Amino acid sequence: MTYQAFLIKYSEIGVKGKNRYVFEDALVHQIKRALDRVEGNFTVKKQSGRVFIAVDGEYDFDETIDALQHVFGISAICPTVVVPDEGFDAMADAVIKYIDEEFEDKNFTFKVMGRRANKKYPMTSMEVASEIGARLLDAFPEMKVDVHHPDKMINVEVRENIAIYCTEIPGPHGMPVGTAGKAMLLLSGGIDSPVAGYMIAKRGVKLSATYFHAPPYTSEQAKQKVVDLAKLVAKYSGPIDLHIVNFTDIQLYIYQNCSHEELTIIMRRYMMRLAEHFAKENDCLGLVTGESIGQVASQTMQSLNCTNAVCTLPVYRPLIAFDKQDIIDISEKIDTYETSILPYEDCCTIFVAKHPVTKPKLEAIEKHEHNLDEKIDELMKEAIESVEVIRCR
């Protein structure tokens, strides 16, 4: 069957109060943005607890579903037959025709779910469901009713027109991007940070990103790997402005003037300072990292306390209680895993200490950073002024 309409369900948006329309409008905007990448003539509008997509002419069904499955806020995508409201008999005939065309084998159990969004309709939702069910049993005797565990749920929604559907394709859930402000993602070439970006975007947060590049110690392939990861996350989050910061001189200066066991923590603190600078320039309300407690030396509670201390913006860590396999599972789901494991080193792994401190004391770290006073401000300024920004879509 060729469908010329889709009914879009949302879940969490439905519990919003008087400002629910703001979230619905944002969802419509994100759906339109996603469908702009699909060849076809789509019309998107909201209608009483649903969003409807009408298609005029030919289009690619699989590409359309894939685009919609990258839109946060959608809980289900329902390929739908829409017919005009011409009375109950016409409705029942349309449902019978739909079932006849959709299912060659009709030896299954079913339940009809009626929904009367148009309250002027002369039948209640229960009456619609009961009468449609009776008509289906007459038309297809091999079908059986099972109201508790049906093989097929046949939905009939009475609106301006009649919407008929049986299939519900899962959406990504969450909240529409742009409804919860903006944040700066510290994006590396690893597994964790792209997943963190995906998860924070799922809560409606729009993303920018910062990547720390250290040529010649990190290659152009490492840089391209991060650009590719940003593009993969952008399929869900929308366009990401990726700030590529040349961190080489800062890293070398820290390497030459600080204890090697504290290298990772001190480098991380300067990364946070730089990321926060670009965050404020871009009106971000926080930083996002892929850190998880205890995963590496720089992610112990003591280490996280030291890195947090340089930030005035909040730092969001959506993976904080995840183990590695949890994170890998999500990275595979969002198609970032294979790119993340490509063998190109990032600047963190190049300068890692053999025996990094795992329980740094903030007072000691702050004291030892004074070893950098002579040149660090100048190097930070150079890094800020030489930043490269790439828009990743």
Secondary structure, 3 states (H helix, E strand, C coil): CCCCEEEEECCHHHHCCCCHHHHHHHHHHHHHHHHCCCCCEEEEEEECCEEEEEEECCCCHHHHHHHHCCCCCCCEEEECEEEECCCHHHHHHHHHHHHHHHCCCCCCEEEEEEEECCCCCCCCHHHHHHHHHHHHHHHCCCCEECCCCCCEEEEEEECCEEEEECCCEECCCCECCCCCCEEEEECCCCCHHHHHHHHHHHECCEEEEEEEECCCCCCHHHHHHHHHHHHHHHHHHCCEEEEEEECHHHHHHHHHHCCHHHHHHHHHHHHHHHHHHHHHHCCCCCEECCCCCCCCHHHCHHHHHHHHCCCCCCEECCCCCCCHHHHHHHHHHCCCHHHHCCCCCCHHHHCCCCCCCCCCCHHHHHHHHHHHCCCHHHHHHHHHHCCEEEEEC
